[in-house]
Structure formats: structure tokens, C-alpha cells
Amino acid sequence: MVNVLEAMRRRLVAAGRVAPFLEASRYEALFRGARRMPAVSRRIAPIVQHTAGELLRYPYRPLPPELLERWARRVVSVFVSELIEVGRPPEVLPPIIVATHRSALDILVLLSRTPGRFLSRHDLTAWPVVGPLARAAGTHFVERGNPDSGRAALRALRALVAQGERVILFPEGGTATGPSVGPLKGGALALARVTGAPLLPVGIAYPPSLEYGQSDFLQHCAGLMSVPPARVALVWGEACSAQETSSEALRQRLEALLGRAHQALEA
């Protein structure tokens, strides 16, 4: 697994898909996790190789949605023993999905169920493995604390919605732990109001072993590879109008969905 990751890094550097200064030392926590869980390493190594190949096939544009969905399903199957879905999404999904954010697996779980474009912090572009994958997924990036960057991101997402694409946002503005949902950032509601598009809230619950907790990203990934696959629950909410929904009402909806997801895990 270690050799596969390093080979992937070298190939992506050569193709210009990741900054050359990212040395193998940045992967140490990931490597330790891979060594501690050789069964997971053996399962994920072919996926890593496949991922590198697809990134090299599409070096200058996002991967096709159907390819992203297949890839996400494969990766999810490594870490998730059973994905419990509660409720059903509408036959025609709204263009804006808002979800709780408790694990790095959230993006993959959602991509395995529906295509969509994400918004993420700008420094993620320089992260090993994840940066190239985020760009390949067509992610838009925003510099936290920079109003100009925030406005530019909103314009970009507005254009995506106008083009008929789906946008998936984590309105808490970062990861959290446990069943409570904190105050929401205003971007999701602002996007829904300016576009007139409805919002579809989603709650995703994990056992503690798959949550971020207090770890950083690489430690979290190492932790994911150090534990057996576990059950994950996804609860679909009902679409709502941004014009008729306040930030607090949306927060309560998400918290209720997250609570139902935790109940589904315990059932």
C-alpha cells in the first residue's frame, strides 16, 4: 500500500496534478494506518491505482459523473459494511443538497448516491491524494475569512445551479462530532435564495470509529484504515424552500435527521 501511494504521488506530480513539494513524509500517518490494517490496505490498493489512472486520463477537467459514482461506491465499500438508507430522495433531486459533516467519508457516501459538486476550503488543493481528487470531482474552493473569495464561490455555485448541476454543501462550515448540529454558515441559504432553488437536507451518522473526532485529516484517514468496516446511516429529509426557512429552522431539520440516522445505527 505504501509503495502504491508513493507511486501515485510521483505519477500525479509528473502530470502536474499535485504540487511537487508534497513529499512522502506527508503520508506518514496514512502509511502507519495502512500497515496496521493490512486487510484494508490490500482492498484499497487497487482502488488507489485505479484512482491515479483516472486522474491521469482526465488531467484538465472533472471526471465524468458516472465514473465518479462508480469510484465512490468502490471506496465506500472498503470502509462501510452496510449503508442504511432511511426515507427516499425525491424522484427529481433538488439542485442543492445540504448535509451534516462528521467524516471524510461524507463526500464519498453522497457521491455514491448522487452526482454533485462540492465547496471546500482552499488549502485542501495542496493536500496529498485529496487535493487532486477534489479537483477531479469539480470541487470549488473558498479561502476562509476572505469575503472576495466567498462572493466568487457563491457566483460559481450560482452558475452551476443555473446550468442544471447539483451542488452539495456542508452548512456547518466544517466537521463536527456527535448528534448535535451547531450554528450554520449562511452560504447554503444565500445560494438557495438567489437561485430560487429548493434545499434537500440530509443527515449521515457514523459510529465513533469513523468520525473525525479531534484528529487532523491524515490522522483521520489513518484511523479509517485501522478499524474494520462499519455500518453507516443516511437519512433523506424533505425538500424545503429557502424563502420559507430560517437558518435556525434548517439547523433543527439537520439535527433531527442526524438523530434519526443515529437511531438507525442503533436499531
Steps between C-alpha positions, in 0.01 A plus 500: 500500500784741588668437165169546319436837667852624425476381140168686469660816638789483254272443201273789597798732555628413155157576352473831685201385708663560841767739630852349476596605855268237647749240622430152628545623857160671469351151473658354815177482700325346201779245461484402868127444472547289188758281672277450805212379285653288221160355400367848426828590330465206263143602417572868444829467309326413168262793553794737554661374181171536312457853639844607380424359156172689471659827616761462229232426239319826581784737597327828419130450571274336762443128474168396339220467761436132428869421549506695826194311626654160422827601661324633811302177537820297486674707763194508727484121487849484654403694812123446529361153568140617450352831387161535663271739313193638674237666288523559129630797308257669259491349151646827379759613752513872582808679368630580851566232762606599852647231723652446841877447503653250743755309291717520191274224370207745470609614155544144375171380651312786334680458165413129507131596513484806272733713286578843636758775532646601836641812663816460706774695674769630266801346677363154422634542145853434632411193706644167384258270316195702607590819313517333157184302577310814602597676179409190299155508663450858381519647849497877541729648763465793736753676723353518847483853634535655154173676401606534136568127478163429662316719249688339209408153629134600527504627140660174382244286683217718371623438146509125563140498623395707198665238276296225663779352711456386859691666782566319830589716800589446866343809659668451838813628326718213619495165670343435839448209737189350653126544445476878546512742207655838570417841349501496122697718264288714270628382160252220435193710574645794306554278196149356524343845533688658213426205268148424627600133526367277780726338757512131583640431853681171569630351824788249503602317819807291578629298792773690694773299326417665165449858624764769482515559874794723590740365235630682196426373150792260455456361850132452423580311178750284687231429758254397231750244374566373852146386582272238343221611265196628687135583441408854390152653488373762254161664554336697220296800608227687316572783261434848636489854364775737607252787493295322767790361706724679748853394587381374839213303344742336256737421786218332688404297193859378461530417870175300488622308194833432667316373809294264284817379333654417838182314596526297180857403591388382842203299372 
